[in-house]
Amino acid sequence: MLLGPAAEIVVLEQRDRIGGVLHTVDLAGQPFDVGAEAFLARRPEVPALLAELGLASEIVHPTAARPTIRAGGRTVDMPRGR
């Protein structure tokens, strides 16, 4: 462990469980992620599907904020995928 055995990690969460509004539910016997951003509109498959369904104009972007991590007394952007 990079921080060493004496490291103390504190997780702060406004909700009564880790993950806030994001969570997994059982739907027809399969796990299904739901919440504020249940799917990623940045992936090309989602906008294509929404366009096919005639729902492209219904996409709601709740915020322009990017995901961040607070560590070592500073806040940094989460690394982008490769």
N, CA, C and O atoms as CSV, one atom per row, in Angstrom:
chain,resi,resn,atom,element,x,y,z
A,1,MET,N,N,0.852,-1.184,0.000
A,1,MET,CA,C,0.000,0.000,0.000
A,1,MET,C,C,0.890,1.236,0.000
A,1,MET,O,O,1.773,1.360,0.849
A,2,LEU,N,N,0.674,2.137,-0.924
A,2,LEU,CA,C,1.537,3.294,-1.081
A,2,LEU,C,C,1.515,4.238,0.119
A,2,LEU,O,O,2.524,4.874,0.425
A,3,LEU,N,N,0.389,4.331,0.790
A,3,LEU,CA,C,0.277,5.260,1.917
A,3,LEU,C,C,0.815,4.673,3.220
A,3,LEU,O,O,1.007,5.405,4.191
A,4,GLY,N,N,1.052,3.404,3.252
A,4,GLY,CA,C,1.565,2.756,4.451
A,4,GLY,C,C,0.464,2.252,5.355
A,4,GLY,O,O,-0.690,2.659,5.218
A,5,PRO,N,N,0.809,1.362,6.285
A,5,PRO,CA,C,-0.198,0.725,7.140
A,5,PRO,C,C,-0.866,1.672,8.131
A,5,PRO,O,O,-1.935,1.353,8.653
A,6,ALA,N,N,-0.265,2.825,8.402
A,6,ALA,CA,C,-0.851,3.754,9.360
A,6,ALA,C,C,-1.798,4.752,8.699
A,6,ALA,O,O,-2.378,5.594,9.383
A,7,ALA,N,N,-1.961,4.668,7.385
A,7,ALA,CA,C,-2.819,5.614,6.665
A,7,ALA,C,C,-4.270,5.461,7.097
A,7,ALA,O,O,-4.758,4.352,7.310
A,8,GLU,N,N,-4.936,6.575,7.219
A,8,GLU,CA,C,-6.366,6.580,7.545
A,8,GLU,C,C,-7.100,7.219,6.371
A,8,GLU,O,O,-6.792,8.345,5.979
A,9,ILE,N,N,-8.052,6.512,5.823
A,9,ILE,CA,C,-8.824,7.015,4.686
A,9,ILE,C,C,-10.239,7.298,5.165
A,9,ILE,O,O,-10.892,6.429,5.741
A,10,VAL,N,N,-10.707,8.513,4.926
A,10,VAL,CA,C,-12.038,8.930,5.343
A,10,VAL,C,C,-12.872,9.182,4.092
A,10,VAL,O,O,-12.474,9.948,3.214
A,11,VAL,N,N,-14.030,8.533,4.017
A,11,VAL,CA,C,-14.943,8.722,2.891
A,11,VAL,C,C,-16.137,9.515,3.405
A,11,VAL,O,O,-16.800,9.109,4.359
A,12,LEU,N,N,-16.405,10.647,2.764
A,12,LEU,CA,C,-17.546,11.473,3.140
A,12,LEU,C,C,-18.625,11.302,2.086
A,12,LEU,O,O,-18.355,11.395,0.889
A,13,GLU,N,N,-19.841,11.054,2.532
A,13,GLU,CA,C,-20.952,10.837,1.608
A,13,GLU,C,C,-22.197,11.476,2.188
A,13,GLU,O,O,-22.534,11.251,3.350
A,14,GLN,N,N,-22.877,12.270,1.383
A,14,GLN,CA,C,-24.083,12.946,1.827
A,14,GLN,C,C,-25.246,11.977,2.014
A,14,GLN,O,O,-26.086,12.177,2.892
A,15,ARG,N,N,-25.299,10.942,1.206
A,15,ARG,CA,C,-26.401,9.983,1.263
A,15,ARG,C,C,-26.164,8.946,2.356
A,15,ARG,O,O,-25.122,8.951,3.012
A,16,ASP,N,N,-27.137,8.061,2.546
A,16,ASP,CA,C,-27.021,7.032,3.568
A,16,ASP,C,C,-26.218,5.823,3.096
A,16,ASP,O,O,-26.100,4.835,3.820
A,17,ARG,N,N,-25.663,5.898,1.879
A,17,ARG,CA,C,-24.817,4.825,1.364
A,17,ARG,C,C,-23.791,5.414,0.410
A,17,ARG,O,O,-23.992,6.501,-0.131
A,18,ILE,N,N,-22.710,4.709,0.206
A,18,ILE,CA,C,-21.673,5.145,-0.716
A,18,ILE,C,C,-22.239,5.180,-2.137
A,18,ILE,O,O,-22.949,4.259,-2.541
A,19,GLY,N,N,-21.935,6.223,-2.889
A,19,GLY,CA,C,-22.363,6.314,-4.277
A,19,GLY,C,C,-23.413,7.370,-4.537
A,19,GLY,O,O,-23.715,7.666,-5.693
A,20,GLY,N,N,-23.978,7.948,-3.483
A,20,GLY,CA,C,-24.977,8.998,-3.669
A,20,GLY,C,C,-26.198,8.500,-4.406
A,20,GLY,O,O,-26.768,7.471,-4.044
A,21,VAL,N,N,-26.609,9.227,-5.445
A,21,VAL,CA,C,-27.818,8.851,-6.191
A,21,VAL,C,C,-27.565,7.699,-7.156
A,21,VAL,O,O,-28.510,7.095,-7.664
A,22,LEU,N,N,-26.303,7.394,-7.410
A,22,LEU,CA,C,-25.991,6.280,-8.301
A,22,LEU,C,C,-26.084,4.975,-7.538
A,22,LEU,O,O,-25.527,4.850,-6.447
A,23,HIS,N,N,-26.783,4.002,-8.103
A,23,HIS,CA,C,-26.871,2.690,-7.463
A,23,HIS,C,C,-27.325,1.651,-8.481
A,23,HIS,O,O,-27.699,1.982,-9.606
A,24,THR,N,N,-27.287,0.414,-8.072
A,24,THR,CA,C,-27.675,-0.699,-8.934
A,24,THR,C,C,-28.968,-1.297,-8.410
A,24,THR,O,O,-29.118,-1.531,-7.211
A,25,VAL,N,N,-29.902,-1.543,-9.323
A,25,VAL,CA,C,-31.165,-2.182,-8.960
A,25,VAL,C,C,-31.289,-3.487,-9.730
A,25,VAL,O,O,-30.611,-3.702,-10.735
A,26,ASP,N,N,-32.163,-4.348,-9.244
A,26,ASP,CA,C,-32.456,-5.595,-9.939
A,26,ASP,C,C,-33.599,-5.337,-10.912
A,26,ASP,O,O,-34.667,-4.876,-10.511
A,27,LEU,N,N,-33.377,-5.632,-12.188
A,27,LEU,CA,C,-34.402,-5.446,-13.214
A,27,LEU,C,C,-34.502,-6.747,-13.991
A,27,LEU,O,O,-33.598,-7.106,-14.744
A,28,ALA,N,N,-35.607,-7.445,-13.800
A,28,ALA,CA,C,-35.832,-8.735,-14.455
A,28,ALA,C,C,-34.688,-9.712,-14.195
A,28,ALA,O,O,-34.264,-10.457,-15.079
A,29,GLY,N,N,-34.198,-9.685,-12.944
A,29,GLY,CA,C,-33.149,-10.624,-12.560
A,29,GLY,C,C,-31.744,-10.225,-12.971
A,29,GLY,O,O,-30.808,-11.004,-12.792
A,30,GLN,N,N,-31.577,-9.025,-13.520
A,30,GLN,CA,C,-30.262,-8.549,-13.954
A,30,GLN,C,C,-29.919,-7.250,-13.235
A,30,GLN,O,O,-30.805,-6.426,-13.008
A,31,PRO,N,N,-28.651,-7.048,-12.869
A,31,PRO,CA,C,-28.268,-5.773,-12.263
A,31,PRO,C,C,-28.308,-4.653,-13.307
A,31,PRO,O,O,-27.883,-4.841,-14.447
A,32,PHE,N,N,-28.820,-3.497,-12.906
A,32,PHE,CA,C,-28.978,-2.369,-13.817
A,32,PHE,C,C,-28.594,-1.098,-13.069
A,32,PHE,O,O,-29.172,-0.794,-12.025
A,33,ASP,N,N,-27.622,-0.353,-13.596
A,33,ASP,CA,C,-27.180,0.883,-12.952
A,33,ASP,C,C,-28.161,2.005,-13.242
A,33,ASP,O,O,-28.549,2.213,-14.392
A,34,VAL,N,N,-28.565,2.732,-12.200
A,34,VAL,CA,C,-29.472,3.869,-12.338
A,34,VAL,C,C,-28.928,5.040,-11.527
A,34,VAL,O,O,-28.080,4.860,-10.653
A,35,GLY,N,N,-29.414,6.219,-11.819
A,35,GLY,CA,C,-29.003,7.386,-11.055
A,35,GLY,C,C,-28.843,8.599,-11.941
A,35,GLY,O,O,-29.370,8.651,-13.052
A,36,ALA,N,N,-28.111,9.570,-11.439
A,36,ALA,CA,C,-27.948,10.846,-12.134
A,36,ALA,C,C,-27.368,10.668,-13.527
A,36,ALA,O,O,-27.792,11.350,-14.460
A,37,GLU,N,N,-26.422,9.782,-13.683
A,37,GLU,CA,C,-25.838,9.510,-14.993
A,37,GLU,C,C,-25.799,8.001,-15.183
A,37,GLU,O,O,-24.747,7.373,-15.068
A,38,ALA,N,N,-26.959,7.433,-15.473
A,38,ALA,CA,C,-27.048,5.991,-15.610
A,38,ALA,C,C,-26.390,5.490,-16.885
A,38,ALA,O,O,-26.103,4.298,-16.997
A,39,PHE,N,N,-26.143,6.373,-17.851
A,39,PHE,CA,C,-25.407,6.001,-19.051
A,39,PHE,C,C,-24.515,7.165,-19.465
A,39,PHE,O,O,-24.755,8.312,-19.089
A,40,LEU,N,N,-23.507,6.862,-20.225
A,40,LEU,CA,C,-22.567,7.874,-20.665
A,40,LEU,C,C,-22.914,8.345,-22.065
A,40,LEU,O,O,-22.779,7.591,-23.028
A,41,ALA,N,N,-23.353,9.571,-22.180
A,41,ALA,CA,C,-23.688,10.129,-23.489
A,41,ALA,C,C,-22.436,10.421,-24.296
A,41,ALA,O,O,-22.529,10.709,-25.489
A,42,ARG,N,N,-21.257,10.352,-23.669
A,42,ARG,CA,C,-20.010,10.592,-24.388
A,42,ARG,C,C,-19.641,9.415,-25.282
A,42,ARG,O,O,-18.870,9.577,-26.227
A,43,ARG,N,N,-20.176,8.243,-24.998
A,43,ARG,CA,C,-19.926,7.074,-25.847
A,43,ARG,C,C,-20.770,7.208,-27.109
A,43,ARG,O,O,-21.913,7.653,-27.017
A,44,PRO,N,N,-20.265,6.846,-28.272
A,44,PRO,CA,C,-21.028,7.038,-29.512
A,44,PRO,C,C,-22.288,6.186,-29.603
A,44,PRO,O,O,-23.226,6.556,-30.309
A,45,GLU,N,N,-22.328,5.056,-28.907
A,45,GLU,CA,C,-23.493,4.170,-28.995
A,45,GLU,C,C,-24.748,4.814,-28.409
A,45,GLU,O,O,-25.843,4.634,-28.942
A,46,VAL,N,N,-24.600,5.552,-27.332
A,46,VAL,CA,C,-25.782,6.133,-26.680
A,46,VAL,C,C,-26.413,7.226,-27.534
A,46,VAL,O,O,-27.620,7.163,-27.770
A,47,PRO,N,N,-25.669,8.227,-28.011
A,47,PRO,CA,C,-26.314,9.213,-28.888
A,47,PRO,C,C,-26.918,8.582,-30.145
A,47,PRO,O,O,-27.968,9.026,-30.611
A,48,ALA,N,N,-26.278,7.567,-30.690
A,48,ALA,CA,C,-26.821,6.896,-31.878
A,48,ALA,C,C,-28.154,6.225,-31.550
A,48,ALA,O,O,-29.107,6.323,-32.324
A,49,LEU,N,N,-28.222,5.554,-30.422
A,49,LEU,CA,C,-29.471,4.909,-30.012
A,49,LEU,C,C,-30.557,5.946,-29.761
A,49,LEU,O,O,-31.694,5.769,-30.198
A,50,LEU,N,N,-30.221,7.020,-29.065
A,50,LEU,CA,C,-31.216,8.058,-28.788
A,50,LEU,C,C,-31.720,8.703,-30.076
A,50,LEU,O,O,-32.906,9.012,-30.191
A,51,ALA,N,N,-30.826,8.910,-31.048
A,51,ALA,CA,C,-31.248,9.456,-32.339
A,51,ALA,C,C,-32.198,8.488,-33.047
A,51,ALA,O,O,-33.205,8.900,-33.622
A,52,GLU,N,N,-31.863,7.201,-32.996
A,52,GLU,CA,C,-32.711,6.189,-33.628
A,52,GLU,C,C,-34.103,6.146,-33.002
A,52,GLU,O,O,-35.096,5.903,-33.687
A,53,LEU,N,N,-34.160,6.386,-31.698
A,53,LEU,CA,C,-35.432,6.366,-30.985
A,53,LEU,C,C,-36.163,7.706,-31.035
A,53,LEU,O,O,-37.276,7.832,-30.525
A,54,GLY,N,N,-35.526,8.715,-31.659
A,54,GLY,CA,C,-36.138,10.037,-31.721
A,54,GLY,C,C,-36.054,10.793,-30.409
A,54,GLY,O,O,-36.864,11.684,-30.152
A,55,LEU,N,N,-35.080,10.444,-29.573
A,55,LEU,CA,C,-34.966,11.057,-28.239
A,55,LEU,C,C,-33.718,11.921,-28.076
A,55,LEU,O,O,-33.414,12.349,-26.963
A,56,ALA,N,N,-32.993,12.188,-29.159
A,56,ALA,CA,C,-31.731,12.926,-29.050
A,56,ALA,C,C,-31.917,14.295,-28.405
A,56,ALA,O,O,-31.034,14.763,-27.686
A,57,SER,N,N,-33.036,14.931,-28.649
A,57,SER,CA,C,-33.278,16.268,-28.077
A,57,SER,C,C,-33.634,16.210,-26.593
A,57,SER,O,O,-33.742,17.251,-25.945
A,58,GLU,N,N,-33.815,15.023,-26.055
A,58,GLU,CA,C,-34.219,14.875,-24.654
A,58,GLU,C,C,-33.044,14.702,-23.689
A,58,GLU,O,O,-33.249,14.631,-22.477
A,59,ILE,N,N,-31.828,14.635,-24.208
A,59,ILE,CA,C,-30.663,14.465,-23.331
A,59,ILE,C,C,-30.536,15.675,-22.423
A,59,ILE,O,O,-30.597,16.815,-22.884
A,60,VAL,N,N,-30.359,15.426,-21.131
A,60,VAL,CA,C,-30.178,16.490,-20.148
A,60,VAL,C,C,-28.783,16.347,-19.575
A,60,VAL,O,O,-28.411,15.287,-19.072
A,61,HIS,N,N,-28.019,17.412,-19.655
A,61,HIS,CA,C,-26.685,17.441,-19.058
A,61,HIS,C,C,-26.802,18.227,-17.762
A,61,HIS,O,O,-26.889,19.454,-17.791
A,62,PRO,N,N,-26.804,17.533,-16.613
A,62,PRO,CA,C,-27.077,18.203,-15.347
A,62,PRO,C,C,-26.012,19.217,-14.938
A,62,PRO,O,O,-26.313,20.169,-14.218
A,63,THR,N,N,-24.793,19.029,-15.381
A,63,THR,CA,C,-23.729,19.943,-14.982
A,63,THR,C,C,-22.555,19.794,-15.928
A,63,THR,O,O,-22.371,18.753,-16.558
A,64,ALA,N,N,-21.777,20.835,-16.015
A,64,ALA,CA,C,-20.562,20.774,-16.823
A,64,ALA,C,C,-19.373,20.325,-15.970
A,64,ALA,O,O,-18.255,20.202,-16.470
A,65,ALA,N,N,-19.620,20.084,-14.695
A,65,ALA,CA,C,-18.534,19.693,-13.784
A,65,ALA,C,C,-17.948,18.347,-14.185
A,65,ALA,O,O,-18.665,17.447,-14.620
A,66,ARG,N,N,-16.661,18.228,-14.033
A,66,ARG,CA,C,-15.968,16.972,-14.311
A,66,ARG,C,C,-15.770,16.236,-12.991
A,66,ARG,O,O,-15.723,16.870,-11.937
A,67,PRO,N,N,-15.653,14.910,-13.027
A,67,PRO,CA,C,-15.392,14.162,-11.798
A,67,PRO,C,C,-14.001,14.502,-11.265
A,67,PRO,O,O,-13.050,14.651,-12.033
A,68,THR,N,N,-13.896,14.623,-9.951
A,68,THR,CA,C,-12.623,14.956,-9.318
A,68,THR,C,C,-12.326,14.015,-8.168
A,68,THR,O,O,-13.199,13.292,-7.688
A,69,ILE,N,N,-11.088,14.040,-7.743
A,69,ILE,CA,C,-10.635,13.270,-6.579
A,69,ILE,C,C,-9.967,14.245,-5.623
A,69,ILE,O,O,-9.177,15.089,-6.046
A,70,ARG,N,N,-10.275,14.136,-4.351
A,70,ARG,CA,C,-9.629,14.960,-3.329
A,70,ARG,C,C,-8.611,14.084,-2.628
A,70,ARG,O,O,-8.972,13.096,-1.989
A,71,ALA,N,N,-7.345,14.437,-2.744
A,71,ALA,CA,C,-6.272,13.643,-2.126
A,71,ALA,C,C,-5.093,14.547,-1.827
A,71,ALA,O,O,-4.795,15.467,-2.589
A,72,GLY,N,N,-4.431,14.284,-0.728
A,72,GLY,CA,C,-3.239,15.043,-0.381
A,72,GLY,C,C,-3.498,16.521,-0.201
A,72,GLY,O,O,-2.611,17.338,-0.450
A,73,GLY,N,N,-4.704,16.884,0.228
A,73,GLY,CA,C,-5.020,18.278,0.466
A,73,GLY,C,C,-5.330,19.081,-0.783
A,73,GLY,O,O,-5.418,20.307,-0.721
A,74,ARG,N,N,-5.495,18.415,-1.909
A,74,ARG,CA,C,-5.844,19.144,-3.129
A,74,ARG,C,C,-6.850,18.347,-3.940
A,74,ARG,O,O,-6.962,17.131,-3.781
A,75,THR,N,N,-7.576,19.028,-4.804
A,75,THR,CA,C,-8.564,18.414,-5.671
A,75,THR,C,C,-8.024,18.386,-7.096
A,75,THR,O,O,-7.581,19.407,-7.623
A,76,VAL,N,N,-8.065,17.217,-7.709
A,76,VAL,CA,C,-7.562,17.070,-9.076
A,76,VAL,C,C,-8.605,16.368,-9.927
A,76,VAL,O,O,-9.432,15.616,-9.413
A,77,ASP,N,N,-8.563,16.619,-11.242
A,77,ASP,CA,C,-9.474,15.932,-12.158
A,77,ASP,C,C,-9.176,14.449,-12.174
A,77,ASP,O,O,-8.021,14.036,-12.069
A,78,MET,N,N,-10.227,13.644,-12.306
A,78,MET,CA,C,-10.018,12.204,-12.473
A,78,MET,C,C,-9.336,11.991,-13.816
A,78,MET,O,O,-9.612,12.709,-14.778
A,79,PRO,N,N,-8.450,11.012,-13.883
A,79,PRO,CA,C,-7.791,10.735,-15.171
A,79,PRO,C,C,-8.810,10.319,-16.225
A,79,PRO,O,O,-9.776,9.620,-15.919
A,80,ARG,N,N,-8.595,10.747,-17.456
A,80,ARG,CA,C,-9.468,10.346,-18.559
A,80,ARG,C,C,-9.124,8.943,-18.983
A,80,ARG,O,O,-7.984,8.507,-18.820
A,81,GLY,N,N,-10.100,8.218,-19.530
A,81,GLY,CA,C,-9.870,6.875,-20.039
A,81,GLY,C,C,-8.964,6.901,-21.244
A,81,GLY,O,O,-8.775,7.942,-21.873
A,82,ARG,N,N,-8.417,5.774,-21.556
A,82,ARG,CA,C,-7.501,5.699,-22.700
A,82,ARG,C,C,-8.217,5.297,-23.939
A,82,ARG,O,O,-7.601,5.184,-24.999
